[in-house]
């Protein structure tokens, strides 16, 4: 439907085609309904995208954890931070045995400590593993 077709559905015209009255209440109700529908569709699309990303992360986390667990303490690996930058790190031992993150120390860092704990889905698994 074009805008003109929608407007003509709410307008009353005379024999010359001039608008004599317009049903603003019905028109506003339609606009409100369209706005609500748009909100709902955006929300559903956002939730679907979030579910897709979570599903991808689960697969990446599984392979990332297997790869990380196969490394010996002191072995080097790469991971991608939340900004998408690839960083090189060395596996370290931690006091925590929960195994929820990949404990490592950056090879090059400018902060006081280079210790990082990326999620397993961020670990880059080499193609040959």
Kinemage of the C-alpha trace (Angstrom):
@kinemage 1
@onewidth
@group {chain A} dominant
@subgroup {mainchain}
@vectorlist {calphas} color= white
{ca unk a 1} P 0.000 0.000 0.000
{ca unk a 2} L 1.152 3.481 -0.773
{ca unk a 3} L 0.855 6.402 1.603
{ca unk a 4} L -1.784 7.987 -0.597
{ca unk a 5} L -3.920 4.823 -0.483
{ca unk a 6} L -3.712 4.742 3.298
{ca unk a 7} L -4.603 8.411 3.621
{ca unk a 8} L -7.531 8.068 1.209
{ca unk a 9} L -8.940 5.268 3.387
{ca unk a 10} L -9.417 7.799 6.209
{ca unk a 11} L -10.414 10.813 4.120
{ca unk a 12} L -13.848 11.798 2.905
{ca unk a 13} L -13.841 13.693 -0.390
{ca unk a 14} L -16.477 15.580 -2.375
{ca unk a 15} L -17.233 15.138 -6.082
{ca unk a 16} L -14.300 17.430 -6.982
{ca unk a 17} L -11.841 15.179 -5.094
{ca unk a 18} L -11.274 17.708 -2.335
{ca unk a 19} L -10.908 16.376 1.211
{ca unk a 20} L -13.889 17.437 3.270
{ca unk a 21} L -13.089 15.520 6.461
{ca unk a 22} L -10.469 13.202 7.859
{ca unk a 23} L -10.904 10.497 10.522
{ca unk a 24} L -7.903 11.344 12.715
{ca unk a 25} L -8.947 8.995 15.529
{ca unk a 26} L -8.865 5.920 13.297
{ca unk a 27} L -5.720 7.117 11.563
{ca unk a 28} L -3.929 7.653 14.893
{ca unk a 29} L -5.079 4.216 16.072
{ca unk a 30} L -3.542 2.670 12.943
{ca unk a 31} L -0.275 4.566 13.477
{ca unk a 32} L -0.147 3.420 17.113
{ca unk a 33} L -0.737 -0.182 16.043
{ca unk a 34} L 2.014 0.057 13.422
{ca unk a 35} L 4.444 1.508 15.975
{ca unk a 36} L 3.672 -1.323 18.424
{ca unk a 37} L 4.095 -3.911 15.666
{ca unk a 38} L 7.448 -2.382 14.706
{ca unk a 39} L 8.608 -2.479 18.346
{ca unk a 40} L 7.602 -6.126 18.677
{ca unk a 41} L 9.300 -7.133 15.424
{ca unk a 42} L 12.517 -5.318 16.410
{ca unk a 43} L 12.454 -7.043 19.805
{ca unk a 44} L 11.950 -10.469 18.204
{ca unk a 45} L 14.746 -9.854 15.692
{ca unk a 46} L 17.090 -8.754 18.477
{ca unk a 47} L 16.263 -11.859 20.539
{ca unk a 48} L 16.790 -14.116 17.518
{ca unk a 49} L 20.185 -12.523 16.824
{ca unk a 50} L 21.148 -12.900 20.478
{ca unk a 51} L 20.173 -16.598 20.408
{ca unk a 52} L 22.174 -17.125 17.202
{ca unk a 53} L 25.278 -15.515 18.717
{ca unk a 54} L 24.880 -17.544 21.913
{ca unk a 55} L 24.594 -20.738 19.881
{ca unk a 56} L 27.760 -19.900 17.926
{ca unk a 57} L 29.589 -19.058 21.147
{ca unk a 58} L 28.652 -22.417 22.680
{ca unk a 59} L 30.266 -24.262 19.778
{ca unk a 60} L 33.349 -22.018 19.862
{ca unk a 61} L 33.609 -22.371 23.643
{ca unk a 62} L 33.582 -26.155 23.433
{ca unk a 63} L 36.406 -26.299 20.896
{ca unk a 64} L 38.280 -23.454 22.616
{ca unk a 65} L 38.181 -25.241 25.978
{ca unk a 66} L 39.411 -28.504 24.439
{ca unk a 67} L 42.283 -26.663 22.768
{ca unk a 68} L 43.152 -24.696 25.915
{ca unk a 69} L 43.076 -27.840 28.073
{ca unk a 70} L 45.458 -29.550 25.624
{ca unk a 71} L 48.075 -26.825 26.152
{ca unk a 72} L 50.792 -27.194 28.757
{ca unk a 73} L 51.521 -24.423 31.224
{ca unk a 74} L 53.710 -21.863 29.467
{ca unk a 75} L 52.457 -22.722 25.950
{ca unk a 76} L 51.516 -19.766 23.790
{ca unk a 77} L 48.151 -19.269 22.125
{ca unk a 78} L 46.044 -16.485 20.662
{ca unk a 79} L 42.653 -15.136 21.591
{ca unk a 80} L 40.394 -12.397 20.315
{ca unk a 81} L 39.290 -9.775 22.835
{ca unk a 82} L 35.847 -8.156 22.877
{ca unk a 83} L 37.047 -5.444 20.491
{ca unk a 84} L 38.123 -8.066 17.944
{ca unk a 85} L 41.868 -7.568 18.454
{ca unk a 86} L 43.943 -10.751 18.321
{ca unk a 87} L 46.299 -10.994 21.297
{ca unk a 88} L 49.120 -13.450 21.984
{ca unk a 89} L 49.258 -14.987 25.434
{ca unk a 90} L 50.922 -17.682 27.504
{ca unk a 91} L 48.933 -20.230 29.529
{ca unk a 92} L 49.386 -19.773 33.270
{ca unk a 93} L 48.408 -21.729 36.338
{ca unk a 94} L 45.823 -20.233 38.665
{ca unk a 95} L 44.612 -20.981 42.157
{ca unk a 96} L 41.062 -21.353 40.900
{ca unk a 97} L 40.131 -24.728 39.492
{ca unk a 98} L 36.706 -23.758 38.172
{ca unk a 99} L 37.884 -23.835 34.559
{ca unk a 100} L 35.398 -21.244 33.372
{ca unk a 101} L 37.970 -19.049 31.606
{ca unk a 102} L 41.320 -19.410 29.876
{ca unk a 103} L 43.864 -18.103 32.375
{ca unk a 104} L 46.784 -16.485 30.591
{ca unk a 105} L 49.350 -13.732 30.613
{ca unk a 106} L 49.820 -11.466 27.635
{ca unk a 107} L 53.186 -11.688 25.903
{ca unk a 108} L 53.207 -7.919 25.329
{ca unk a 109} L 51.422 -5.610 27.739
{ca unk a 110} L 51.651 -2.019 28.878
{ca unk a 111} L 49.679 -2.350 32.089
{ca unk a 112} L 50.912 -3.328 35.546
{ca unk a 113} L 50.007 -6.964 34.934
{ca unk a 114} L 49.336 -8.872 31.767
{ca unk a 115} L 47.086 -11.497 33.348
{ca unk a 116} L 43.864 -12.005 31.438
{ca unk a 117} L 40.983 -14.449 31.702
{ca unk a 118} L 39.215 -14.587 28.335
{ca unk a 119} L 36.153 -16.761 27.766
{ca unk a 120} L 36.792 -19.996 25.921
{ca unk a 121} L 34.818 -18.839 22.872
{ca unk a 122} L 37.451 -16.108 22.437
{ca unk a 123} L 40.338 -18.600 22.174
{ca unk a 124} L 41.540 -18.987 18.595
{ca unk a 125} L 41.958 -22.654 17.717
{ca unk a 126} L 44.621 -23.162 15.022
{ca unk a 127} L 43.398 -24.857 11.849
{ca unk a 128} L 45.663 -27.885 12.348
{ca unk a 129} L 44.139 -28.708 15.776
